[in-house]
Amino acid sequence: MIERSVPVVITRPRAQCGALAEAVRALGREAVLLPLLDIEPLADPAALRAVLARLDEYALVAFVSPNAIDATFAQLSAWPPQVAIAVLGEGSRLCLAAHGVSDANATIYSPLDPARSDSEHLMAALDVKALAGRDVLIVRGESGRELLAEGLRGAGARVTTVAAYRRRVPPLTPALAAQIASLIARPCDWIVTSSEALRGLFALLEQMGGPAAVVKMQQQRLIVPHARIAETAAALGAGRLTLSGSGDASLLAALQSRA
């Protein structure tokens, strides 16, 4: 039975929380915003602007997140229709659409199974043989997995990676510590869409109260959209995990099926 009194903690960066929070509230649930990653512009976006100046030379541009898309389109007036796009999930497709780019006016690749929003399944959706000897651009944060770049290079593509933004776990202020302490003191459903955010949360818990705070968090229910995040959660000792699949609709469906 769904417990409507249990708060739903949304841990996405603040700019990405709004639509999901409204959907949670539409279910009659309390949505609590706890952004666990701050998304910040680069101090100097010169490298990003330089690659975008020759965007039409690339056969494919891969965006690792909606943040990468937003940061790129902040520097662009229009997308060259001959340049194919690759994204990892439904959230990125929606973000592209918000910038006026869709299947109607661009070639967009994404994992064939919407529940598998990762580099491995994106590679399976691409015609990698056709990319041999051609230029591919990967737009991401200052750090990230290398699997996609390595896979494309292995297929013979000439791969350039460029940072479009930076991520950081917020500092542990008294207000943030008080909010986290209040949340782990009662049962909550936590929606966590990033391994980096999850590791950051447990680091904050260590700073707050050491093992006691960590144990309380390990007893909370986590809803995650990807097996890799579930693996991170399990390694951190989380005992109540629900793997939902990619996209807000899958997260909301999992939320309504209590484990």
TADADA-V450255 format. One record per pair of residues at least 24 apart in sequence whose ideal C-beta (glycine too) atoms are under 10 Angstrom apart, sorted by sequence separation. I is the first residue (numbers start at 1). J is the second residue. D is the distance in Angstrom with one decimal. If there is no record, write none. Layout:
i/j/d
I/J/D
I/J/D
//
This chain:
i/j/d
4/28/5.2
5/29/8.8
6/30/8.1
7/31/7.6
8/32/6.8
9/33/8.2
10/34/6.9
11/35/6.8
12/36/8.1
13/37/5.1
14/38/8.0
15/39/6.7
48/72/7.3
51/75/9.8
52/76/6.3
55/79/8.1
56/80/4.5
58/82/9.8
59/83/7.4
60/84/4.7
61/85/5.7
62/86/4.0
63/87/5.3
64/88/6.4
65/89/8.7
68/92/8.2
69/93/9.7
81/105/5.9
82/106/9.2
83/107/8.3
84/108/7.5
85/109/7.0
86/110/7.1
87/111/9.0
90/114/5.9
123/147/8.1
128/152/6.8
131/155/6.1
132/156/3.3
133/157/7.5
134/158/6.8
135/159/8.0
136/160/7.3
137/161/7.7
138/162/7.4
139/163/8.2
140/164/6.9
141/165/5.4
142/166/4.6
143/167/7.6
180/204/6.5
181/205/9.4
184/208/9.1
198/222/7.9
2/27/8.3
4/29/5.9
5/30/8.0
7/32/5.0
9/34/5.2
10/35/8.3
11/36/4.4
12/37/7.8
13/38/6.9
14/39/8.2
55/80/5.9
56/81/9.8
58/83/5.7
59/84/6.7
60/85/7.4
61/86/7.2
62/87/7.4
63/88/7.8
66/91/5.3
67/92/9.5
69/94/9.7
70/95/6.6
73/98/8.8
74/99/9.6
81/106/5.9
82/107/8.7
84/109/6.6
85/110/9.0
86/111/9.7
89/114/7.3
90/115/10.0
92/117/8.5
119/144/9.5
122/147/9.6
123/148/6.8
126/151/9.0
130/155/9.3
131/156/7.2
132/157/6.4
133/158/7.3
134/159/9.9
135/160/6.9
136/161/9.5
137/162/6.7
139/164/5.1
140/165/8.6
141/166/6.1
142/167/7.4
180/205/7.1
184/209/9.0
225/250/6.5
2/28/8.9
3/29/9.2
4/30/8.4
10/36/9.7
11/37/8.1
13/39/4.6
39/65/9.1
45/71/7.9
48/74/9.4
49/75/5.7
56/82/6.8
57/83/8.7
58/84/8.6
60/86/5.9
61/87/9.7
62/88/8.4
65/91/8.0
66/92/5.3
69/95/4.6
73/99/4.5
79/105/7.9
80/106/9.0
81/107/8.3
89/115/9.5
91/117/8.2
119/145/6.2
122/148/6.7
126/152/8.1
128/154/8.5
129/155/6.9
131/157/4.2
132/158/9.4
139/165/9.3
141/167/5.1
142/168/9.4
198/224/8.0
225/251/6.2
2/29/8.4
9/36/9.6
12/39/9.7
13/40/9.9
39/66/9.7
40/67/10.0
48/75/6.3
49/76/9.9
56/83/6.2
65/92/6.7
66/93/9.4
68/95/9.1
69/96/6.0
72/99/8.8
73/100/8.8
79/106/6.2
89/116/9.0
90/117/7.5
118/145/8.8
119/146/9.1
120/147/6.9
123/150/10.0
124/151/9.9
128/155/3.9
129/156/8.2
130/157/9.5
131/158/9.0
140/167/10.0
141/168/9.9
167/194/8.4
169/196/7.7
177/204/7.7
181/208/6.6
190/217/8.5
223/250/9.4
224/251/8.9
39/67/5.2
55/83/6.2
64/92/8.4
66/94/7.7
67/95/8.7
70/98/8.6
73/101/8.3
88/116/9.3
89/117/3.4
119/147/4.4
120/148/8.8
123/151/4.8
127/155/9.6
128/156/8.1
131/159/9.2
168/196/9.5
169/197/7.4
176/204/7.4
177/205/9.6
180/208/6.5
181/209/7.5
184/212/9.7
185/213/9.9
192/220/10.0
223/251/6.1
42/71/8.0
45/74/8.7
63/92/5.8
66/95/3.9
69/98/8.6
70/99/7.9
88/117/4.7
89/118/8.7
118/147/8.3
119/148/4.1
122/151/9.0
123/152/7.7
126/155/8.5
128/157/7.4
167/196/6.5
180/209/9.4
184/213/6.5
188/217/9.8
195/224/8.8
223/252/9.4
225/254/8.6
37/67/9.2
41/71/7.2
45/75/7.0
62/92/10.0
65/95/8.6
66/96/8.7
69/99/6.8
87/117/8.7
88/118/6.5
118/148/9.2
119/149/8.9
167/197/8.6
169/199/8.2
170/200/8.1
177/207/8.0
178/208/9.6
184/214/9.2
186/216/9.6
190/220/5.5
191/221/10.0
192/222/5.6
193/223/9.2
194/224/9.1
202/232/9.4
223/253/9.9
224/254/8.9
39/70/8.7
88/119/7.1
119/150/9.3
120/151/8.1
123/154/9.6
126/157/9.6
169/200/3.3
172/203/8.8
177/208/5.2
184/215/9.2
185/216/7.1
189/220/7.9
190/221/6.7
191/222/8.1
192/223/7.2
193/224/7.1
194/225/9.6
195/226/8.3
198/229/6.5
202/233/9.4
205/236/9.6
223/254/5.0
39/71/8.6
63/95/8.3
66/98/8.9
69/101/8.7
89/121/9.9
119/151/7.0
123/155/8.4
168/200/8.4
169/201/8.0
172/204/5.3
176/208/9.1
177/209/8.8
181/213/7.4
184/216/4.1
187/219/8.2
188/220/5.7
189/221/5.1
190/222/5.0
191/223/5.1
192/224/5.4
193/225/5.7
194/226/9.3
197/229/8.9
198/230/9.9
223/255/6.1
41/74/8.5
63/96/8.0
86/119/9.8
88/121/8.4
89/122/9.2
119/152/9.7
167/200/9.2
171/204/9.1
172/205/9.5
180/213/7.9
183/216/9.2
184/217/5.3
187/220/7.0
188/221/7.4
189/222/8.2
190/223/6.8
191/224/8.0
192/225/8.7
193/226/8.0
195/228/6.1
196/229/9.6
199/232/6.6
202/235/9.9
221/254/10.0
88/122/5.8
169/203/6.8
170/204/8.2
172/206/9.8
183/217/8.9
184/218/9.5
186/220/9.3
187/221/7.3
188/222/9.8
189/223/6.2
190/224/8.9
191/225/8.5
192/226/10.0
194/228/10.0
195/229/5.0
198/232/5.4
199/233/9.8
202/236/5.2
221/255/9.6
223/257/9.7
87/122/7.8
169/204/7.0
172/207/5.1
181/216/8.8
184/219/8.3
194/229/7.0
195/230/9.4
197/232/9.7
198/233/6.0
201/236/8.8
202/237/8.6
86/122/5.9
171/207/9.7
172/208/6.8
177/213/9.5
180/216/9.7
184/220/6.6
193/229/7.2
195/231/8.2
196/232/8.8
199/235/9.3
202/238/9.1
223/259/8.8
86/123/9.2
180/217/8.4
183/220/8.1
192/229/6.4
195/232/4.1
198/235/9.7
199/236/7.3
221/258/7.6
222/259/9.6
192/230/9.6
194/232/9.1
195/233/8.3
198/236/6.8
221/259/6.4
86/125/7.9
86/126/6.5
192/232/9.0
195/235/9.6
198/238/8.3
192/233/7.3
195/236/9.7
84/126/9.0
84/127/9.6
190/233/9.5
63/108/10.0
84/130/9.8
192/238/9.2
60/107/8.9
62/109/8.5
84/131/9.4
190/238/9.1
16/65/9.3
60/109/7.8
192/241/9.8
16/66/6.5
86/136/8.6
145/195/9.7
190/240/9.5
15/66/9.0
16/67/7.9
86/137/10.0
189/240/9.4
191/242/9.8
193/244/9.6
13/65/9.6
15/67/8.3
84/136/9.4
86/138/8.7
144/196/9.3
13/66/9.3
143/196/8.4
187/240/9.6
189/242/8.6
191/244/8.6
193/246/9.2
12/66/9.7
13/67/7.1
16/70/9.5
83/137/8.8
15/70/8.0
64/119/8.3
141/196/9.1
193/248/9.8
62/119/8.9
191/248/9.4
64/122/9.6
193/251/7.9
62/122/7.4
88/148/8.8
191/251/5.7
191/252/9.3
86/148/8.4
191/254/8.8
62/126/8.9
191/255/7.3
72/137/9.6
189/254/9.1
60/126/7.5
86/152/9.6
189/255/6.1
60/127/9.7
72/139/5.5
60/128/9.9
71/139/7.6
71/140/9.8
189/258/8.0
60/130/9.3
68/138/8.7
69/139/7.8
71/141/9.0
189/259/9.6
20/91/9.6
59/130/7.9
60/131/6.3
68/139/4.4
19/91/9.6
59/131/6.0
67/139/9.5
68/140/5.6
67/140/8.9
68/141/7.2
59/133/9.4
60/134/7.6
61/135/9.7
62/136/6.9
63/137/9.4
64/138/6.9
65/139/8.9
67/141/6.9
16/91/7.8
19/94/8.7
59/134/4.0
60/135/8.3
61/136/7.5
62/137/7.1
63/138/8.1
64/139/6.9
65/140/7.3
58/134/8.0
59/135/6.1
60/136/4.7
61/137/4.6
62/138/4.7
63/139/5.2
64/140/4.2
65/141/7.3
68/144/9.3
117/193/9.7
57/134/9.5
58/135/4.9
59/136/6.2
60/137/7.4
61/138/7.8
62/139/7.1
63/140/7.9
64/141/7.3
57/135/5.8
58/136/6.3
59/137/9.1
60/138/9.1
61/139/6.5
62/140/8.5
12/91/9.4
16/95/9.1
58/137/4.7
65/144/8.7
57/137/9.0
64/144/5.8
54/135/9.0
64/145/8.1
55/137/7.7
54/137/9.5
145/228/8.9
51/135/9.9
64/148/7.6
52/137/8.8
51/137/6.0
62/148/6.3
52/139/9.0
62/149/8.8
51/139/8.3
75/164/8.6
62/152/8.1
72/162/9.1
74/164/8.8
48/139/7.7
71/162/10.0
73/164/10.0
74/165/9.8
60/152/8.3
71/163/8.9
72/164/5.8
71/164/3.6
72/165/9.6
68/162/9.3
70/164/8.4
71/165/4.7
68/163/9.0
69/164/8.6
70/165/8.1
71/166/10.0
68/164/5.0
60/157/7.9
62/159/9.1
64/161/9.5
67/164/7.3
68/165/7.0
59/157/7.8
67/165/5.2
42/141/9.6
59/158/9.3
60/159/9.6
61/160/9.8
62/161/9.3
65/164/9.2
67/166/9.7
42/142/7.7
58/158/9.5
64/164/9.2
65/165/8.7
67/167/7.8
40/141/9.7
61/162/9.8
63/164/8.6
39/141/8.2
40/142/9.6
58/160/8.0
65/167/9.3
91/193/8.5
37/141/9.4
89/193/9.5
117/225/6.7
118/226/6.2
120/228/9.5
51/160/6.3
117/226/6.1
118/227/7.9
119/228/9.7
51/161/9.5
52/162/8.5
115/225/8.1
116/226/8.0
118/228/6.5
51/162/5.0
115/226/8.7
116/227/8.4
117/228/9.8
50/162/8.3
52/164/9.5
115/227/9.5
47/160/9.9
49/162/9.7
51/164/9.8
48/162/5.5
47/162/5.7
48/163/7.0
47/163/7.0
48/164/5.4
45/162/9.5
47/164/9.3
48/165/9.1
45/163/8.7
45/164/7.6
42/162/9.9
45/165/9.1
42/163/6.3
42/164/7.2
41/164/8.8
42/165/6.4
43/166/8.5
41/165/6.3
42/166/6.3
40/165/6.6
41/166/7.8
121/246/9.7
39/165/5.6
40/166/5.0
39/166/7.7
40/167/7.6
38/166/8.7
39/167/6.0
40/168/6.8
65/193/9.9
115/243/8.8
117/245/8.2
118/246/8.9
38/167/7.1
39/168/8.6
65/194/9.1
115/244/8.1
116/245/8.0
117/246/3.7
37/167/4.9
38/168/5.2
115/245/3.3
116/246/7.2
117/247/7.9
36/167/9.9
37/168/7.0
38/169/7.6
114/245/6.8
115/246/5.7
37/169/6.5
38/170/5.4
113/245/8.5
114/246/5.4
115/247/8.3
36/169/6.5
37/170/7.8
38/171/9.2
113/246/8.7
114/247/6.1
117/250/9.8
35/169/10.0
36/170/7.2
91/225/9.2
35/170/7.0
90/225/9.8
111/246/7.9
114/249/9.1
115/250/6.6
34/170/9.6
89/225/7.8
110/246/9.3
114/250/7.7
89/226/8.8
88/226/9.4
36/176/9.7
35/176/9.8
34/176/8.4
36/180/9.6
34/179/6.5
33/179/9.6
34/180/7.3
32/179/8.2
34/183/7.0
32/182/9.2
32/183/6.7
13/165/9.9
94/247/8.8
13/167/7.9
34/188/9.6
36/190/9.8
92/246/9.8
93/247/9.2
94/248/8.7
90/245/9.7
91/246/7.6
14/170/9.9
32/188/7.4
34/190/8.3
36/192/7.8
37/193/9.6
89/245/9.7
90/246/5.8
91/247/6.7
32/189/9.8
34/191/9.8
36/193/9.6
37/194/6.3
89/246/4.3
90/247/3.8
91/248/7.4
30/188/9.3
32/190/9.4
34/192/9.9
36/194/7.4
88/246/7.9
89/247/6.5
90/248/7.7
37/196/6.5
90/249/8.0
29/189/8.0
31/191/9.3
36/196/8.4
37/197/4.9
90/250/8.6
36/197/3.8
35/197/8.5
36/198/7.6
34/197/9.6
36/199/9.4
37/200/6.9
36/200/5.4
37/201/9.9
24/189/9.2
36/201/5.4
24/191/8.3
34/201/8.5
36/204/8.1
9/179/9.6
21/191/9.8
9/180/9.4
20/191/7.2
20/193/9.2
9/183/5.9
17/191/9.6
7/182/9.7
9/184/9.6
7/183/7.3
16/193/8.5
7/186/7.7
9/188/5.1
10/189/9.7
11/190/6.6
12/191/7.6
6/186/8.3
7/187/8.5
8/188/7.1
9/189/7.0
10/190/8.4
11/191/6.4
12/192/8.8
13/193/9.5
5/186/9.6
6/187/5.5
7/188/4.9
8/189/4.9
9/190/4.6
10/191/5.2
11/192/5.1
12/193/5.8
13/194/8.7
5/187/9.1
6/188/6.2
7/189/7.3
8/190/7.9
9/191/6.8
10/192/9.1
11/193/7.2
12/194/7.8
6/189/5.7
7/190/9.4
8/191/6.5
9/192/8.5
10/193/8.9
11/194/7.6
3/187/7.8
13/197/8.5
12/197/8.0
3/189/8.8
11/197/5.5
2/189/9.9
11/198/8.0
11/200/9.3
11/201/7.2
9/201/9.9
9/220/8.2
11/222/9.6
9/221/9.9
8/221/9.9
9/222/9.5
9/223/9.8
6/221/8.2
8/223/8.7
29/252/9.7
24/248/9.5
23/248/6.2
27/252/7.0
23/249/8.7
26/252/9.0
29/255/7.4
24/251/9.0
29/256/9.1
20/248/5.3
23/251/8.7
24/252/7.3
27/255/7.2
19/248/6.8
23/252/5.7
27/256/6.7
20/251/7.0
24/255/7.1
20/252/7.9
23/255/9.3
20/255/9.9
10/251/9.3
8/251/9.7
8/252/9.7
8/255/6.4
6/255/9.7
6/258/8.2
2/255/8.3
2/256/5.7
2/257/7.9
3/258/6.6
2/258/5.9
1/258/7.1
//
